[in-house]
Amino acid sequence: MALLAILWSGPVESDERSDAALRFVEAIGISGNYEPALLANYLQTTSVQIILSLCGADKGKTIVMESITAVVDRQQDGWNRRVAALFSDRFAPEEMESIATLQKQSPYLDKFAEVFRSDIQPAMAKLNGEIVSSAYLDVIEPAMERSRRECPSQ
C-alpha cells in the first residue's frame, strides 16, 4: 500500500478530540479490520496467477500474502487515524470515553449503534475498499519482483 500513503495526505491534527478518538478506536478494537474477502481478491488477478505459475501455488501464495501483510502493517497507523477521524467528527471526547468504557457491558448503546450503522460503518467500508484497491501496485510489484528473484523460470 505505497499508494496507501497517497490516501493519507498528512497526519490527523493532534488535539484532544482526535487523541480521544484514537484511544476510542483502539479501545473498542476496530483498528486493522481489513476485509479478508477483499484481500483474497488479489489471488484472482492475472499478476498473481503469473506469480503462482512461476513459483507454484504454495510459494506463490506465501509471496503474495507476505507482500499484502507488509503493506497492511506499514499503513496500520494511518488506518487507525482515519477511522478515529470518522469518530471524532461525530462524538465528543467524553462520549467516546464513556462508550469505550461501557462497550464491554453494553455493546449496543443506542447512539453509538445508530451512528455506527448509518454513518461510520459505510465510511469505514469505503475507506477499506480504497485501501485495498489503491494498494494493488504496492502489493503486486514487490511480489512480482520477489517471484522473479526466488522462483526458477519455467
DARA-V884894 format. One line per field, one symbol per residue. phi: phi as a letter, one per 20 degrees, with the letter a starting at -180 (. if undefined). psi: psi as a letter, one per 40 degrees, with the letter a starting at -180 (. if undefined). burial: + if it has 16 or more other C-alpha atoms within 10 Angstrom, else -. Layout:
BEGIN
phi->???
psi->???
burial->???
END
This chain:
BEGIN
phi->.fffgffdfaffgebgffffffffgffemegmeffgfffffgfeeggfffgfffdnfffffffffffffffgffdgfffgfffgfffffdcfgffffffffegfebfdggfffffffecfgfffffgfffffffegffefgffffffffedffd
psi->fddddddgeiihhhiddddddddddddefdieghhdddddddeeidddddddddeiddddddddddddddddddedddddddddddddeeiidddddddddedddgefhddddddddddddddddddddddddeeddddddddddddddehii.
burial->++++--+---------+++++++++-++--++-+----+--++----++-+++++---+++-+++-++--++--+--+++++++++++-++-+-+++-++-----------+---+---+---+--+++-++++++-+++--++-++---+---
END
